[in-house]
């Protein structure tokens, strides 16, 4: 077995989060606790990253925020990947300040736009409000010369589900005990008996079960 690790990418994203938050030197002594994650965006094809407040908790009951970068965007220019982190740090900072910058549906408002522009992002208005952002010229220079992203850390990116692509059909077989019918993946043996007192029969199947 040969393992391809995403740990370098995750470590670089953690470094980017610390750097992005520290760009504003005028911070309170109490720093927010954040878990940086690398998850798929699933069916939300336009989502590059997200921030969730109090999404995690420690064994001691302490709440932590989540800052996620979608695994599908790791093929992008590293400067833009870091810009996604900056975008989410803007949400984090607004949350700390009690500023509501998004609707429940995820539409980014003018409060977010103003904070994003102050952070060096260029925000474009669309169906997600002001949620589409890229690094402005000054931020690009800052990322390249100050942060200096490790390009080699982003050698893997999750394949995105293509528009209109359907999930593959799974071949299944019917198994029955006489009173109940269940489906299991074709080729898998179901070693079980019915739990009903009135039945208690083992599940059996006909060879060449039907496909759903």
Secondary structure per residue as TSV (DSSP state, phi and psi in degrees):
chain	resnum	aa	ss	phi	psi
A	1	X	-	360.0	127.4
A	2	X	-	-109.7	120.2
A	3	X	-	-95.4	134.1
A	4	X	-	-107.9	113.8
A	5	X	-	-93.5	141.5
A	6	X	-	-96.1	5.2
A	7	X	H	-60.0	-39.5
A	8	X	H	-60.6	-40.0
A	9	X	H	-66.0	-42.1
A	10	X	H	-65.5	-41.6
A	11	X	H	-62.6	-38.5
A	12	X	H	-69.0	-35.8
A	13	X	H	-67.1	-37.6
A	14	X	H	-64.0	-42.2
A	15	X	H	-63.3	-38.3
A	16	X	H	-66.5	-38.1
A	17	X	H	-64.9	-43.6
A	18	X	H	-63.3	-43.4
A	19	X	H	-64.1	-46.6
A	20	X	H	-63.2	-41.0
A	21	X	H	-68.7	-34.8
A	22	X	H	-79.6	-5.7
A	23	X	T	-62.1	-31.9
A	24	X	S	-93.4	103.1
A	25	X	-	-71.3	-13.1
A	26	X	-	-92.1	75.7
A	27	X	-	-116.0	156.7
A	28	X	-	-70.7	159.8
A	29	X	S	-66.4	-30.5
A	30	X	S	-85.7	110.9
A	31	X	-	-91.7	141.7
A	32	X	-	-68.8	150.5
A	33	X	-	-101.8	126.9
A	34	X	E	-130.8	140.3
A	35	X	E	-104.8	119.5
A	36	X	E	-89.9	128.2
A	37	X	E	-125.7	165.3
A	38	X	E	-133.7	97.2
A	39	X	E	-125.1	161.8
A	40	X	-	-72.9	151.0
A	41	X	-	-87.1	-7.0
A	42	X	T	59.3	-129.9
A	43	X	T	-80.4	-10.1
A	44	X	-	-84.9	78.5
A	45	X	T	-64.3	-22.1
A	46	X	T	-94.4	-3.6
A	47	X	-	-79.7	121.0
A	48	X	-	-96.1	-28.2
A	49	X	E	-167.0	171.0
A	50	X	E	-156.2	158.8
A	51	X	E	-122.8	130.4
A	52	X	E	-127.0	123.0
A	53	X	E	-77.2	137.3
A	54	X	E	54.0	39.9
A	55	X	E	-83.4	-18.1
A	56	X	E	-125.1	159.8
A	57	X	E	-143.9	147.3
A	58	X	-	-86.4	172.0
A	59	X	T	-62.8	-23.9
A	60	X	T	-85.1	-0.8
A	61	X	-	88.9	11.8
A	62	X	-	-83.6	134.0
A	63	X	E	-83.6	143.3
A	64	X	E	-134.2	147.5
A	65	X	E	-85.2	161.9
A	66	X	E	-115.9	129.9
A	67	X	E	-120.5	111.0
A	68	X	E	-115.4	142.2
A	69	X	E	-113.9	131.8
A	70	X	E	-67.4	132.7
A	71	X	G	-63.2	-22.9
A	72	X	G	-73.8	-16.1
A	73	X	G	-95.5	3.0
A	74	X	T	-69.7	-7.3
A	75	X	T	-83.5	-9.9
A	76	X	S	-71.8	169.5
A	77	X	-	-56.4	131.4
A	78	X	H	-53.7	-31.2
A	79	X	H	-62.4	-42.1
A	80	X	H	-71.8	-32.5
A	81	X	H	-61.2	-44.2
A	82	X	H	-65.4	-34.4
A	83	X	H	-63.7	-34.1
A	84	X	H	-62.3	-40.0
A	85	X	H	-64.7	-42.3
A	86	X	H	-58.8	-43.0
A	87	X	H	-54.1	-48.3
A	88	X	H	-71.5	-30.8
A	89	X	H	-67.2	-30.5
A	90	X	H	-61.2	-45.1
A	91	X	H	-60.2	-42.9
A	92	X	H	-59.4	-47.1
A	93	X	H	-64.6	-43.1
A	94	X	H	-61.6	-40.2
A	95	X	H	-61.5	-43.7
A	96	X	H	-60.0	-33.5
A	97	X	T	-90.5	1.7
A	98	X	T	73.5	24.7
A	99	X	-	-97.0	122.8
A	100	X	-	-85.0	109.8
A	101	X	-	-111.3	4.2
A	102	X	B	-145.8	149.5
A	103	X	-	-82.2	171.2
A	104	X	T	-62.4	-26.8
A	105	X	T	-82.5	-1.2
A	106	X	-	92.2	8.1
A	107	X	-	-76.9	122.4
A	108	X	B	-82.3	128.8
A	109	X	-	-96.5	-173.4
A	110	X	H	-66.6	-27.0
A	111	X	H	-62.0	-41.7
A	112	X	H	-66.6	-45.2
A	113	X	H	-54.1	-47.5
A	114	X	H	-63.7	-42.9
A	115	X	H	-68.6	-37.0
A	116	X	H	-65.2	-42.8
A	117	X	H	-66.3	-34.5
A	118	X	H	-66.2	-26.4
A	119	X	T	-87.5	1.5
A	120	X	T	95.7	7.0
A	121	X	E	-90.3	154.6
A	122	X	E	-108.4	116.5
A	123	X	E	-99.7	136.5
A	124	X	E	-116.9	136.3
A	125	X	E	-84.4	138.0
A	126	X	E	-158.8	-156.1
A	127	X	T	-67.1	-17.6
A	128	X	T	-100.0	26.4
A	129	X	E	68.3	-131.6
A	130	X	E	-97.0	30.7
A	131	X	E	-80.1	-15.0
A	132	X	E	-87.4	116.6
A	133	X	E	-132.8	150.2
A	134	X	E	-135.5	163.3
A	135	X	E	-72.0	130.1
A	136	X	-	-74.1	169.2
A	137	X	H	-53.5	-43.7
A	138	X	H	-68.6	-38.6
A	139	X	H	-67.9	-38.1
A	140	X	H	-56.9	-47.9
A	141	X	H	-61.9	-40.7
A	142	X	H	-65.5	-41.8
A	143	X	I	-65.0	-44.0
A	144	X	I	-68.4	-40.6
A	145	X	I	-95.6	-30.4
A	146	X	I	-96.6	-57.2
A	147	X	I	-73.3	-42.2
A	148	X	-	52.3	76.5
A	149	X	-	-61.5	144.0
A	150	X	-	-85.2	99.5
A	151	X	G	-59.3	-36.7
A	152	X	G	-64.8	-18.8
A	153	X	G	-72.2	-22.1
A	154	X	-	-106.1	60.6
A	155	X	-	-94.3	-8.7
A	156	X	-	-125.5	143.9
A	157	X	-	-146.4	137.7
A	158	X	-	-71.3	137.7
A	159	X	-	-66.9	132.7
A	160	X	-	-83.0	146.2
A	161	X	-	-71.4	124.8
A	162	X	-	-70.8	149.6
A	163	X	T	-57.4	127.6
A	164	X	T	81.8	-5.3
A	165	X	-	-71.9	134.6
A	166	X	-	-100.3	152.0
A	167	X	-	-65.2	141.8
A	168	X	-	-62.9	143.6
A	169	X	-	-71.8	137.2
A	170	X	-	-103.3	127.2
A	171	X	-	-76.1	125.2
A	172	X	E	-128.9	163.3
A	173	X	E	-125.9	146.1
A	174	X	E	-83.9	134.3
A	175	X	E	-123.1	139.4
A	176	X	E	-140.4	149.3
A	177	X	-	-104.3	-5.2
A	178	X	S	115.6	-28.1
A	179	X	S	-119.5	-17.3
A	180	X	-	-135.3	142.0
A	181	X	E	-117.4	131.0
A	182	X	E	-128.3	161.3
A	183	X	E	-117.3	137.4
A	184	X	E	-132.5	161.1
A	185	X	E	-57.7	139.2
A	186	X	T	-58.5	136.9
A	187	X	T	92.3	-8.6
A	188	X	-	-96.1	131.5
A	189	X	-	-89.0	126.8
A	190	X	-	-97.2	103.4
A	191	X	-	-95.3	85.3
A	192	X	-	-153.2	155.1
A	193	X	B	-121.1	156.7
A	194	X	-	-68.0	137.0
A	195	X	-	-86.5	-3.6
A	196	X	-	-77.6	134.4
A	197	X	T	-61.8	-30.9
A	198	X	T	-77.1	-8.6
A	199	X	T	-121.0	-84.8
A	200	X	-	74.6	10.8
A	201	X	-	-82.0	151.8
A	202	X	B	-73.2	151.6
A	203	X	-	-78.3	134.1
A	204	X	B	-131.1	163.1
A	205	X	-	-140.0	156.2
A	206	X	-	-87.4	143.7
A	207	X	S	-61.5	135.4
A	208	X	S	77.0	53.2
A	209	X	-	-55.8	161.5
A	210	X	-	-74.5	154.2
A	211	X	-	-98.3	134.8
A	212	X	-	-77.7	360.0
